[in-house]
Amino acid sequence: MSEIQDKSFDLRLDLELETTHEIALQVLTDKFVEYKKMGPSSVTGVSIFFEGKLLHHIDKVLITD
């Protein structure tokens, strides 16, 4: 989660790249993400930021009880 959360119902996430000092190939993969919070949720979307810039916005969010 980003330290900066605005007043909207979007959940703001920061993309963080992991680096290693080993020889390795860089790959882009899909990643399943689950966000859990106690109590009712009012999240209507997710905004993903990288280096302070909006990278992607997801507006199809599934909320389960």
C-alpha positions in Angstrom: 0.0 0.0 0.0 1.1 3.5 -0.7 1.8 5.8 2.2 -0.4 8.3 0.3 -4.1 7.5 0.2 -6.5 10.1 -1.2 -10.0 10.7 -0.1 -11.6 8.7 -2.9 -12.7 5.1 -2.7 -9.6 4.0 -4.7 -7.0 1.9 -3.0 -3.6 3.3 -4.0 -0.7 0.8 -4.4 3.0 1.4 -5.2 4.7 -1.0 -7.5 8.1 -1.9 -6.1 10.6 -3.8 -8.2 12.8 -6.3 -6.5 16.5 -6.4 -7.5 19.1 -9.1 -6.8 22.8 -9.1 -7.1 22.6 -12.5 -8.8 22.6 -13.1 -12.6 19.0 -13.5 -13.5 16.6 -12.8 -16.3 14.1 -10.0 -15.9 10.6 -11.2 -16.5 7.1 -9.6 -16.4 4.5 -11.9 -14.8 0.9 -11.7 -13.7 0.4 -11.6 -10.0 -2.8 -12.4 -8.1 -3.3 -9.8 -5.4 -5.7 -10.0 -2.4 -6.4 -7.1 -0.1 -8.0 -7.9 3.3 -9.4 -5.5 5.8 -11.7 -6.0 8.8 -15.2 -4.6 8.5 -17.1 -3.3 5.5 -15.1 -2.1 2.4 -15.9 0.9 0.2 -13.1 0.3 -2.3 -14.3 0.9 -5.8 -11.0 0.7 -7.7 -7.3 0.3 -7.4 -4.7 2.7 -8.7 -1.2 1.3 -9.2 1.7 3.9 -9.2 5.4 3.5 -10.1 7.8 6.2 -9.2 4.9 8.6 -8.4 3.2 8.2 -11.8 -0.1 6.3 -12.4 0.8 3.1 -14.2 -2.6 1.4 -14.3 -6.1 1.8 -12.9 -8.4 -1.2 -12.1 -12.1 -0.4 -11.8 -13.4 -4.0 -11.7 -13.1 -4.9 -8.0 -14.7 -7.9 -6.4 -15.7 -7.4 -2.8 -16.5 -10.5 -0.8 -17.7 -11.0 2.8 
